Amino acid sequence: MSFFPAHQGINKHSLRSLALAFAASFSFASLPAVAEKTDMSVFPDWAAVQDHAKDSVVYWNAWGGDEKINAYMTWAGEEVEKRYGVTVNLVKVSDTASVVSQLLAEKTVGRKDQKGSIDLIWINGENFAALKKANMLFGPFTDLLPHNSLVDHAGKPTTLIDFTLPVDGLEAPWGMAQFVFMHDQDRIETPPDSAMALLDWAKSHPGRFTYPQPPDFMGSTFLKQTLIEVIEDPTLLQKPVSDQAAFAAATQPLWSYLEALHPVSWRKGQAFPPSGPGLRQLFADGEVDFALSFHPNEASGLIDQGLLPPSTRTHIHSGGTLGNTHFLAIPANAGRKAKAGAMVLVNFLMSPEAQLKKQDPTIWGDFTVLDLAKIAPEQREAFNALPKGPATLSLEALGTPLLEPHPSWMEALEAEWQKRYGS
């Protein structure tokens, strides 16, 4: 297994803008039910996949911003190479939008038939929407994977729906996530349990709250979470943004909320931390009283590493918080052997063995996509025996996650936020 560094020489926000510009050039409302099928006839069954995968090389493009996650992906690549003879080259990127930009650019210049440079992507949301619309994803392939039968599609419906868009077998579920707030129980005994309660708290504690600057993922997630709580009709968010006037009317409560929040926020809303980790550092340093995460186990892991106070706890709002599934997808223009190798890697990543290791909070802590009732009793016992850190909420406490809005809302929210508050 070898590593390739994140893309250099271009600002990641410009790459993200490029990818979203490609996506915006299409009508989300007219998405096809299934993207074009590519090479599926050469993979009639799993035995054929394994045969094609022998001695293959897979370039796996994945976000590389967390060393624990990087270590897990390294382990997985090494195991797949030892067991199946598939060489995995991990390409660590700072923003998945850069991968989308590269694939769409390859299609534009004609590199769309067995000539791609990317074989597997860690993906979801607007990036999936852009590639699905552009017919740049291979599949449907998930039914070929033996371990797909173990996924909890019924209990975890976001394994089939990615930000309101049907997955259609074009990406395989890899892990579950849910938005949580972090607080220090030595400073805040009862944290606010809604967006409006948070605003009241911030007014009573000026300078003690902030959020990362969009388009950072965590900052954009805070915008979506707040919008869901303050919008008059949340069902609008499950449909594409229809036009600017409708968007302005629907989101006015959010901008009114931020106009009240920013003056009582950290640095009076004139500056924002650049990222989720940046906010977390402010929290660890005692400059603010809340941090944000899309990983319910993250706080416990950081306590174990000595990076957060032992008194750190997580909480959600009483109406629920956003949750989603993150996926693995194969570009349509990957080589035939690379596609087979990627499917072998994905199937391993979905195995009870790999999912168990991934959910271990000392390794990663990411919640499994599997239905524990479908796996062997000894495997189920191993999942149930995993340690739960002091800051990790139970599945019962997390409740049913709120559905993500259609990807077009995130794009429009980020653009409008930048126009109003960006530097």
C-alpha angles and dihedrals in degrees: 000000000000137000134231120194127244117276112281136198101044131073111256092225091057089051090050090049090051092052092047090047089057090048092047091055087071129065109248088198091065098051111150118244091239130011119238115290116244126197094328092138091069090058103057092155144356093272089060091050092052091047093053091044095063111118092357125150119220124197104205114196111201140154106272103191100113123062094206091054091045090053091051093050090048090053091049093050092049092049093050091050092050096044104035108017094244113141111217121201110191113212107197112210130185095217128019089216087074089061091050090050091051094050094047090048090051090053091049092055093044103261093133104114118069092316105097125128096213124067105173134019134195099222152148143150122026092358091059090045092054095049094042091053091048091052089238098134127091120232157330082260108143096089088062091062113093093211093053087081089066095057117113096235093157098048095036105041093174086074085075101032121054112196090329093314121113111246091216092194092295095116133029121228112247109168146352127241137183132186115250137172123229123214137166108247090205088064102031118033096179113025121206112272102204141033092257092047089051090053091051089049092050091051089054092046106037117198095016101101135058141143134216118276114260135267082049104107095239093049092049090048090054089054092051093046092050093045091053089054098046104032116106095227114024091185088074088072092065090066129064118270103269102199142333095265093054090046092051093050095046095047099042092099089057094052090046088052093051092046087059095041102047099062090056095041131096109302087004091282092293092115135024133197109262097232148001092270089049091055090045090056091052088052093048090049091052095244093122134020102226138050129185132226140173089207117077091200097048098091093053091050092050091049089054089051092050091243096117132038115268087239092065114122136175130230140174132210118269092245091055134256136252119280135177146162124251119217148196119233135183119221116238092232096056114118119265095249090044090053090053092046090049091053090051090051093047092048090053091048088054094049120112088244095055094038091051092052090046093053093051103108091217089058104034111312097219113154117247126251091211129106102237090207089066098055131079116284093244090052091049090051089052091054092048090049094056111119116254111213123230093256098046118107119222119251087250091055092047089054124183110336120237115250119256116248120248109283092248090068093058091050093048093045092052092048093048093045090052091050092051104035111006120118 
